């Protein structure tokens, strides 16, 4: 379950009880911070908190600010400056060295407000952009979560000023093209309106070809990361909801029909782990016709992968460089993994690195910041 899905689940419980709550969202970060823009926390009127906007250092004060926003029935923007060692709330000895902007949006019974937009973000069929308007001039109105735009530029929500609406909508094209969030500073009638244009991709779809005991561990760990898990096997005794739980999609099929049912796409990672060579080979051969799939992992030693290549060569099939680049065999990062849980960690880590275009190396070896925040600079535009 993803963080947004988890927050929505808690919200539905509060809604059923008639409780008001507050959504706290990190809308901008300057310098270093534990969480990046887009981190969220839900605060109930009884003080219960779910989610996180930091590593724990901000939550105590954020609870107070959230309840104040709820009491005043107003969106509020709060700045946390962890550079300031004289700040009794967050500055002393944290060492984060960043400025964090957190927007607090009250959610009242009968008015879902930002939660309706989060629901659209939770399970998109395509990528989407969520627009949150705020103002660094704290005394100005903080519009909050305002609009959702999908990859086809279908719009939900509204921005009252038509010129600002068109400017923000135009900038979403840049977000989709770059596949990352941006921050806007729109000059409008002598005032500045800040905006967080948050890029959101569908969750990674993990396709496990094989329903053995090792696949059970992989599935459980992937679910904790909020990924969609698909289990495919030719054996109904292995591929069933009793072994994998109701959240997993289960498919029992022969190799030649399997991928037609799954229809893997650019957000899919396929891992071949049936321990049945003919079955894995048939799926591997079929995957060559799905060039959009960015990750194909093969469990087992290198000689098993070479055996597959030899079998394909006997059919006059040779992998192109682009096809070979998608294959990870043996699957996983070199963690010295031995048992099923360690192997699962190795595999999931490699998949995450591939999708995030990361090397998967040691963070201590990086010469610069952990995260690239060059795009966190506000892009100024005259509206």
Secondary structure as the mmCIF struct_conf table of DSSP 4:
data_model
#
loop_
_struct_conf.conf_type_id
_struct_conf.id
_struct_conf.beg_label_comp_id
_struct_conf.beg_label_asym_id
_struct_conf.beg_label_seq_id
_struct_conf.end_label_comp_id
_struct_conf.end_label_asym_id
_struct_conf.end_label_seq_id
HELX_RH_AL_P HELX_RH_AL_P1 UNK A 3 UNK A 17
TURN_TY1_P TURN_TY1_P1 UNK A 18 UNK A 18
STRN STRN1 UNK A 21 UNK A 31
BEND BEND1 UNK A 34 UNK A 35
TURN_TY1_P TURN_TY1_P2 UNK A 37 UNK A 38
STRN STRN2 UNK A 40 UNK A 44
TURN_TY1_P TURN_TY1_P3 UNK A 45 UNK A 46
BEND BEND2 UNK A 47 UNK A 47
STRN STRN3 UNK A 49 UNK A 51
BEND BEND3 UNK A 53 UNK A 58
HELX_RH_AL_P HELX_RH_AL_P2 UNK A 59 UNK A 72
TURN_TY1_P TURN_TY1_P4 UNK A 73 UNK A 73
STRN STRN4 UNK A 76 UNK A 81
TURN_TY1_P TURN_TY1_P5 UNK A 82 UNK A 83
TURN_TY1_P TURN_TY1_P6 UNK A 85 UNK A 86
TURN_TY1_P TURN_TY1_P7 UNK A 88 UNK A 94
STRN STRN5 UNK A 98 UNK A 107
STRN STRN6 UNK A 108 UNK A 108
TURN_TY1_P TURN_TY1_P8 UNK A 109 UNK A 110
STRN STRN7 UNK A 111 UNK A 111
TURN_TY1_P TURN_TY1_P9 UNK A 113 UNK A 113
HELX_RH_AL_P HELX_RH_AL_P3 UNK A 114 UNK A 122
TURN_TY1_P TURN_TY1_P10 UNK A 123 UNK A 123
BEND BEND4 UNK A 125 UNK A 126
STRN STRN8 UNK A 128 UNK A 134
BEND BEND5 UNK A 136 UNK A 137
TURN_TY1_P TURN_TY1_P11 UNK A 138 UNK A 139
BEND BEND6 UNK A 140 UNK A 140
STRN STRN9 UNK A 144 UNK A 150
TURN_TY1_P TURN_TY1_P12 UNK A 151 UNK A 152
STRN STRN10 UNK A 155 UNK A 157
BEND BEND7 UNK A 160 UNK A 161
HELX_RH_AL_P HELX_RH_AL_P4 UNK A 162 UNK A 178
TURN_TY1_P TURN_TY1_P13 UNK A 179 UNK A 179
BEND BEND8 UNK A 180 UNK A 180
STRN STRN11 UNK A 182 UNK A 188
TURN_TY1_P TURN_TY1_P14 UNK A 189 UNK A 190
STRN STRN12 UNK A 191 UNK A 200
HELX_LH_PP_P HELX_LH_PP_P1 UNK A 201 UNK A 204
STRN STRN13 UNK A 205 UNK A 209
BEND BEND9 UNK A 212 UNK A 212
HELX_RH_AL_P HELX_RH_AL_P5 UNK A 213 UNK A 224
TURN_TY1_P TURN_TY1_P15 UNK A 225 UNK A 226
STRN STRN14 UNK A 228 UNK A 233
BEND BEND10 UNK A 234 UNK A 234
TURN_TY1_P TURN_TY1_P16 UNK A 236 UNK A 238
BEND BEND11 UNK A 239 UNK A 240
HELX_RH_AL_P HELX_RH_AL_P6 UNK A 241 UNK A 244
TURN_TY1_P TURN_TY1_P17 UNK A 246 UNK A 247
BEND BEND12 UNK A 248 UNK A 248
STRN STRN15 UNK A 249 UNK A 252
HELX_RH_AL_P HELX_RH_AL_P7 UNK A 255 UNK A 262
TURN_TY1_P TURN_TY1_P18 UNK A 266 UNK A 267
STRN STRN16 UNK A 268 UNK A 272
BEND BEND13 UNK A 275 UNK A 275
HELX_RH_AL_P HELX_RH_AL_P8 UNK A 277 UNK A 287
TURN_TY1_P TURN_TY1_P19 UNK A 288 UNK A 289
TURN_TY1_P TURN_TY1_P20 UNK A 291 UNK A 292
STRN STRN17 UNK A 295 UNK A 298
BEND BEND14 UNK A 300 UNK A 300
HELX_RH_AL_P HELX_RH_AL_P9 UNK A 302 UNK A 314
TURN_TY1_P TURN_TY1_P21 UNK A 315 UNK A 316
HELX_RH_AL_P HELX_RH_AL_P10 UNK A 321 UNK A 325
TURN_TY1_P TURN_TY1_P22 UNK A 326 UNK A 326
STRN STRN18 UNK A 327 UNK A 328
BEND BEND15 UNK A 329 UNK A 330
BEND BEND16 UNK A 332 UNK A 332
BEND BEND17 UNK A 335 UNK A 335
BEND BEND18 UNK A 339 UNK A 339
HELX_RH_AL_P HELX_RH_AL_P11 UNK A 340 UNK A 355
TURN_TY1_P TURN_TY1_P23 UNK A 356 UNK A 357
HELX_RH_3T_P HELX_RH_3T_P1 UNK A 363 UNK A 365
BEND BEND19 UNK A 367 UNK A 368
BEND BEND20 UNK A 370 UNK A 371
HELX_RH_3T_P HELX_RH_3T_P2 UNK A 374 UNK A 376
BEND BEND21 UNK A 377 UNK A 377
STRN STRN19 UNK A 379 UNK A 382
#
